[in-house]
Amino acid sequence: MRHPGMTTRGTRISFAFAVLIVFFLPKRVDCGYPGATCGRAGKWRTTCTDFEIEPLGFYLIEVIAGRDIGFAYSAGEDCR
């Protein structure tokens, strides 16, 4: 529901701004990109996997493309 004084153009600008914000929300992705397999033995019988924290929009692009785009907020290694 929108305010009665809000114009159609204002609604469109607000929608575009909201989509832009959602595009940049962080998402954790194991193994670098969706669908990838990884893992290796760590110390003391643990399994280590690489992960990336990347924008949700880039995650969706990687799902469609089926490969890593190469942009991430941060990357690391998780050993369990």
C-alpha positions as CSV (number, residue, x, y, z in Angstrom):
1,M,0.0,0.0,0.0
2,R,1.4,3.4,-0.8
3,H,0.7,6.8,0.6
4,P,-2.0,8.8,-1.3
5,G,0.4,11.6,-2.0
6,M,3.1,9.3,-3.5
7,T,3.3,9.6,-7.3
8,T,3.7,6.7,-9.7
9,R,7.3,7.9,-10.4
10,G,8.0,7.9,-6.7
11,T,6.8,4.4,-6.4
12,R,9.0,3.2,-9.2
13,I,12.0,4.9,-7.8
14,S,11.3,3.3,-4.3
15,F,10.9,-0.1,-5.9
16,A,14.2,0.3,-7.9
17,F,16.0,1.3,-4.7
18,A,14.6,-1.7,-2.8
19,V,15.7,-4.1,-5.5
20,L,19.2,-2.5,-5.5
21,I,19.5,-3.0,-1.7
22,V,18.4,-6.7,-2.0
23,F,20.9,-7.2,-4.8
24,F,23.8,-6.3,-2.4
25,L,22.6,-8.3,0.7
26,P,25.4,-10.8,1.7
27,K,25.0,-14.5,1.2
28,R,27.4,-17.3,2.3
29,V,28.3,-19.6,-0.5
30,D,30.3,-22.8,0.1
31,C,33.0,-23.9,-2.4
32,G,33.1,-20.6,-4.2
33,Y,29.9,-20.9,-6.3
34,P,26.6,-22.8,-6.2
35,G,26.9,-26.4,-7.2
36,A,30.6,-26.7,-6.8
37,T,32.2,-29.5,-4.8
38,C,35.2,-29.0,-2.6
39,G,36.8,-30.2,0.6
40,R,40.1,-31.5,1.8
41,A,41.5,-33.0,4.9
42,G,42.7,-30.7,7.6
43,K,44.6,-31.2,10.8
44,W,43.3,-33.5,13.5
45,R,40.7,-35.3,11.3
46,T,38.8,-32.3,10.2
47,T,37.4,-31.5,6.8
48,C,38.1,-28.0,5.4
49,T,36.0,-26.2,2.8
50,D,36.4,-22.8,1.2
51,F,33.6,-20.3,1.4
52,E,32.8,-16.8,0.1
53,I,30.5,-14.1,1.3
54,E,29.1,-12.5,-1.8
55,P,26.2,-10.3,-2.8
56,L,22.8,-12.0,-3.3
57,G,22.6,-10.7,-6.9
58,F,26.0,-12.2,-7.8
59,Y,24.9,-15.5,-6.3
60,L,21.8,-15.5,-8.5
61,I,24.0,-14.7,-11.6
62,E,26.3,-17.6,-10.6
63,V,23.3,-20.0,-10.3
64,I,22.1,-19.0,-13.8
65,A,25.6,-19.1,-15.4
66,G,26.7,-22.2,-13.5
67,R,30.2,-20.9,-12.8
68,D,32.1,-18.5,-10.5
69,I,31.8,-14.8,-11.3
70,G,34.8,-13.9,-9.1
71,F,33.3,-11.1,-6.9
72,A,33.0,-11.6,-3.2
73,Y,32.9,-9.4,-0.1
74,S,35.2,-11.8,1.7
75,A,36.5,-15.4,1.4
76,G,37.8,-17.9,3.9
77,E,38.2,-21.5,5.0
78,D,35.9,-23.4,7.4
79,C,37.3,-26.4,9.1
80,R,35.0,-28.8,11.0
